[in-house]
């Protein structure tokens, strides 16, 4: 998971190619973090799908999902690229954002693991599967 995050950060860094970096025209760190987190999650899901389906066009699907993420956050591609350029020029601020994203991913991973473990330990996976079959 950590390796995939670093790969995606590299992709995001390369995709942020605008030269403008006026602080008034960038996303604040908390918004940039939210956008980057959604981009990472969507690209991770696309990557997983590409491993399962040889006809899956990863680049095309990443472009589509990136556009949807930007639309969800109500920001333009230009604003995102300007923000990327700014944060690439200010690595100490980018480091804070990426550390926060890594911590959030780690918390999500732990929560998923704990929920799965709790689910298996109390035997509810057996109860749920037999209970939904009309009994």
ZIRA-V172817 format. One line per field, one symbol per residue. phi: phi as a letter, one per 30 degrees, with the letter a starting at -180 (. if undefined). Layout:
# ZIRA-V172817
phi = ???
This chain:
# ZIRA-V172817
phi = .dddddddeddddddccdddbdedcbddeddddddddddddddddddddddcbdddcedddddddddddddedhbddddddddedddddbedddddddddddddddddddddddddddddddiddddddddccjc
